Amino acid sequence: MKKINYSPVRRSIGQYVRVAGSIHHIAVNVEIRASRIQEYCAQNNITVTPVLMKAIAAVVKKYPMANGILARDIVRKKIFLPEDVDISLAMEKDYKDERFVTTPVIRGVQAKSIRELSGEIDTLSATPFNKRPDIKPVLLFNLLPDFLKYITLKCICQSPHLFKQFFGTIGFSNLGKFGIVDFFPVWLNSTVFAVGSMEDRPVVDNGRVVVAPVLHMSFCFNHCVLDGAMAGRVLLELKRIVEEGSFS
């Protein structure tokens, strides 16, 4: 039987999931008519990711709780609402003969154009894992024993400033290219947008049945921060923005 080492990176992911698993995320999902976002991406030669990020920033402007961080203010827990929308983006990387998912943070999404976001994502995709500008703390964290990784993560989660620095304010994961329809990722962030597949489906348009692209989107949220009704409004607003093409 072949054996594979449980690497420091994989151990770090394990401790992250251990802490994140204690957050009881609830998930809601929706199907979005994607004709306009598909056309926009084709015309501008970009993926849906930066477009959806910009749309999420617009949603946060209307519903700031979607950007919330649950942490402590010295003693008591409070919900902090940062002004900047910092999106933690799940991204696959190769490092030391291993492939895993890392989560660099795209900062100040609300102040950047879709083209700027696309360029930043492309740069991060092309940059080796150990060459990222913010990688030193991550590499040091990977060297810690498992119990210290767990304690460190718990401490970071108690501080809104440290949490925002390391994990951003919102999680974003896209598994649509694998044909995944709905999924519910395990993250430390209070809110996570999970992008599923885009596929041609029969839909009703002005009383006629036509074939149109449909995008599957899930919204996972910490019920300690958002209620289900608010989560529904958040996802409905994202659906409206994407279907109307008002993301730019």
Secondary structure as UniProt FT lines:
FT   HELIX           8..20
FT   TURN            21..22
FT   STRAND          25..33
FT   HELIX           35..44
FT   HELIX           48..62
FT   HELIX           64..67
FT   STRAND          69..73
FT   TURN            74..75
FT   STRAND          76..80
FT   STRAND          87..89
FT   STRAND          91..95
FT   TURN            96..97
FT   STRAND          98..102
FT   STRAND          105..106
FT   HELIX           109..111
FT   HELIX           114..126
FT   HELIX           129..131
FT   TURN            133..134
FT   HELIX           136..142
FT   HELIX           146..158
FT   HELIX           160..167
FT   STRAND          170..174
FT   HELIX           176..178
FT   STRAND          191..205
FT   TURN            206..207
FT   STRAND          208..222
FT   TURN            223..225
FT   HELIX           228..244
//
